[in-house]
């Protein structure tokens, strides 16, 4: 049985009495997409259930206190965002309502988005700052010291702005002989990030300067946005030449300020930081010269007085008198030395004679000379008792003028009776 169709007063085809799911979804889609108000919506809401697909599409839910609706932002639109979308973020989106027929659901198709309640540029700045800080691009340990006496300064700025004039004026006033190399660059607009990055890489490639100043005068966050570029930040971080960021006024901060080796409050301040004050240096050199001159004059005066003292001394006026005096002292000392030595010799000679007499008195040979003898066994031991010898044993008797060898025929003690 075929389906019957109905038409409204304008002749538009309505749903058939007997319908399929696809026909219903198609009809709902037609009704929604023909409603002009649903195709041009600005919606303020909070993001939840955010998912960033690998191909670049974004899927999320927009909600308020009482309701929520699913939304999608395709890659072609999502790639234009200059901030990172996160759950809980309040946003203002431009979208249209559409129907996904296959699932029978409607959702928002978002083509633009910006933070609600905070500028998108400021949010993008904070998010990039946080990410680069976590990567270590702002670490103090990586920052290079500025050269004390640079010969060449590289300046990256607009060739027609006030910043370049201020930098040249201050630098030349402080150090007239300094060389300044200008790399002209756009400092705002879409071309600024690329040209600023090229300038940093150019100076590093040629290694033609000792320090680089990058900057411009003050302006709005939009005017200074070129100095918040991630590529420029990485070029400054990778620079082997020290970089001074001199962007805007003292209250202005950019990503360049955080990643640069030194941040200057203004372009003029940047010129002060990198150039020595030649007037002060000249005064210091003059003071050092005067101090050195005075020290030399004082030293010469001291030595002159010392020489005059020597020249007025008797040693230089009559050196032979001093020589004779020293000679007499030497003779006197020599006489005293000889007298002391003679006295010491006499004392030592007396000591030797006394000790010799004592040794003579104790000499056993002196006893032998009076008719005594010393008896020794065959092994050389002194015989002090008859118990040390036996009958038939050979002994030696030492007397004053030689030795006598004898044989024991008989031994008799004090208590023995002669037979």
BELCORVEN-V468345 format. One line per field, one symbol per residue. phi: phi as a letter, one per 40 degrees, with the letter a starting at -180 (. if undefined). psi: psi as a letter, one per 40 degrees, with the letter a starting at -180 (. if undefined). Layout:
phi = ???
psi = ???
//
This chain:
phi = .cccbbbcccgccccccbbbcccccccccccccccdccbabbbbabcafcbbccchcbbabbabcbaaacabbcddcccccbaccbcgccbbbbabcbbcdccgbbacbcbaaacbgaccccccccccdccccccgcbccccccccccbccbbcbbaccbccccccccccccccadcccbbcbcacbagcccdcccccccccccccfcbcabbbiacciccccccccbccccdccccccccdbbcbbgbcccbbcdcccccabbcadcccccccbccccccccccccccccccccccccccccccccccccccccccbcccccccccccccdcccccccccccccccccccccccccccccccccccccchcbbbbcccgcccbacccbbcgccbbbcbcbibbcbbccabaccccbcc
psi = hiiiiiiadeehhiiidhiidddddddddddddehddeeghhhhiihifhhhideeihhihhiadeiiiiiihiddddeehfihhiiehhihihiihihgddefiiihhheiiiiheiidddddddddddddddeeeehddehiiiidgidhhhhhaheeidddddddddddddgdeihhhhhhiieiideddddddddddddddefeidihhhaiaiaidddeddeehddddddddehehhhhhghaadehhidddddidihididddddddehihddddddddddddddddddddddddddddddddddeiddddgdddddddddddddddddddddddddddddddddddddddddddehdddddeeeiihhiideeihheieeeiiheihihhhadeaihhihhdiihideihh.
//
